[in-house]
């Protein structure tokens, strides 16, 4: 599972602050430029606030050099105050997964961004790519990461550990493979279980062969032919069911 930045198109842009969620992308219009920020109309009936520090990552001396009244802008919701209904915006695209959203054992789909001898780096939408050490790439021996993946590949990974202070995210691919094997083994075992019809047919065949399949009949030729025909039908039924698995 990957956390994504949400986007609201022109036709479905929310019109009430309570309908907006953090990281939602919106289209707005600058209504007023101040010394430390700008007010932006995002269609909620109440202008949202865009602080100068969230206009771009590079420092800005004068905001009026970057933004002007009436200018259309692409913004993302940074924060919402549920009491005052104040909406703070950012023009810096937010990461899909913040440090506060990371959890151990959480599964993400990411993109391989770099290969090294000791492992691969995978972008899961966090502030920085996570590392899948070569020992965590497969349950078998991996001599070189390029044997399994290449840059640009989409892979499923599980978060093993992370350290916000060191800005490190440790990921695993082999844990995902292990879980898939468990699920596949369980599905295979379930498929191999005989159905109630198969059990009934086998019991009927066993009863007929032992002479306990029903009331005694005369041992004539007609009875033997009838029994042989039933056994042939049963055998073909079981073979057909086995071939469909």
N, C-alpha and C positions, 0 to 999 in steps of 0.2 A: 504494500500500500504506500502511495506517494501523496503528500500534501501538495495541492496545487494552488496557485494564485488565481482567484476567481475573477471573472470578467463579466461586466454587464454591458450588453450592446446598446446602441442608440434607442432601439425600440422597447427595451425592457429595463431601462435604467430605473432604480428604485426612486420613489417620490416621498418617502418618509424615512427619517433617520433610523427608526427601529428596524427597518427592512435591510439596512446596510450592515455588512459584516467586515471585519478587518481583512485586508489584502484584496478586497474587491476593486477591480479596475473600473474607472469611471471616466467619462468625458465631461469637462467643465469649462467655464469661462471666467477669466480673471475679472473681478468687479472693482477691486481697489488694491493698490500697492502701498504698503506701509514700509517703515524703516527695517523692521525685523520679520516681515512676512507679507503675505497677500491673502485677501479673501477671494474665495472661488465659489461661483454658483454651480452646484452639482444637481440642481433640480429638486431639492428637498424643501424649498421654501425658506431655508435658513442657510446663509453663506457659511461654507466650511473654511477652516484656517489652514494655511500652508506656511509653515515656518521656513525662514531663509535657509536653515541648515538642512532642510529636506527637499530643496529645489534641485540640487545636484551634489555629487560627492566632492567636487572641487570647491575651494573657498570662493565666496562671492563678496566683492567690496560693496557694490551698490545693487540692490535687487532691481531697481528700475532699469538697469542695463540689460537685465535678462527677461523681465516680465513687464508687460504693459496692460493697462485696462482694456478689456474687450478681447484679449488674446485667448484663443482656445487652447486648452492644455489637457494632456492625459495624466491622470493622477490615480493613486491608490489610497484606500482608506488605511490610515495608520492607527488611529485609536478613536474610540467613541465613548463619550461620557453619558451613561444611560439616564442620569438625573437631569442634566442641563441640555441633553440632546446635542451637545457640541461634537462636531466631527473634525478631527485633525487629519490632514492629508499629507501625502508625500509624492514627489515626482521621481523618487528613486525606487525602482522596481524592488519590492520586498522579496526576500527569499521564501521558497515554498515551505521549508522546514526550519523553524527557529531552534535555538538551543533548548528553549523551554519545552518544545514539542517533541524533542527526541526522547525515545524510550528504549530500553534494552529489550531485545527479542522482537522489536517491531520490524515488519517486513516492508521493504520498499522496492520499487522498480527504478533502476538508475541506468545511467549511460557511462560506459567506460571512456575515460578521458585521457589516461596515460598508462603506459606499460613500463614497468621496471623489472629488474631481475628478481627483486624481493617480493613483487606483487603487483597489483593494479589499483589505480585510483578510479573511484566510481562517483559520479555526480548524482546525488539523490535529492537535489533541490535545497540542500543546506548551504550555510555560508561558505563552506569549502568541501571539496570532495572527500569521501571516506576511503580508507585503505583496506583492501582485501589482501592480507598477507598470502604469500604463495602456499603456505600450509593450510590456509582456509579456503582455497579455491576448489579443491576436490578431495574426496575421501581417499583417493589413490595418490601416487607420487606424481608431482608435476615438476618437470625439469626446467621449463621455461613458460611463463604465463601466456606467451603467444601461441602455445599449443592449444589453449582453450578459448581465448578471446582475442579480439582486436579492437582498436580504438573505434568508437562509434556504436559498438554492440550494446543492446539492451539486455540487462541481466537483473535477476532478482537476488536481493541480498538481505541479510538479517543483521540488525545492529547488535554487536557483541558488547561493546563498551564505548564510552565517549568521555572526553575531558574538556569542559568548556574553557578552563584556564589555559590549558596547553593547545586548545583549538584542534583536538584530535578526535577522529571518529573511526572506530575499528569495526569492520564489516566482515561477514562470512558468506560464502557461496555454498560451501559444503553442507552447512546446516539446512539450507533449503533443499538440497538434493536428498539428504537423509529423511526429511519430512515427506518428500514426494514418494520415496521408496516405501515408507510405512503405509501411506495412503494407497499406493498401487498394490501392495501385498494384501491389504485388507480387502480391496475391491476384487482382486483375483480370487481370494479365498471365498468371498461371497458368491462369485460367479460359478465356482466349482461345486457349490452346495447343490444337491439334487432337489428338484422341485417336488411338491406334493404329488403331482401326477406321475413323475418318474418313480417315486417311492411306491405308489400304488401299483404301477405296472410291474415293477420288479417283484413286489410281493405276490401279485397275481401269477406271474410266471413261476416263482418258486413254489407256490401252492399247487399249481397244475402239475409241475414236475414231480412233486412229492405225493400227488394224489389227494391233497387237502384243499384244493381250490374250489370245492363246492360239492354238491350231492354226487353220489357215486353214479357213474354211467356205465353202460355196457362197453366192453372193450372191443367193439367192432371197428371195422375199417373206417366207417364214417366218422367216428369219434376221433380217431387218430389224425385223420385229415383235417378235421376242425381244429384240433389242438395245434397242429403244425402251422396252420394258417394264422392262428392267434399269435404264436411265437414269432412268426415272420413279420407280422405287423408291428409287434412290440420292438423287435430288433431294429427295424427300419426307423421307427419313431425315435428311439434312443440315438441312433446314428445321426439322424437329421438334426436333433437338438444339440448334439455334440459338435456338429459341423458349423452351427451358427454362432458359437462362442468365439 
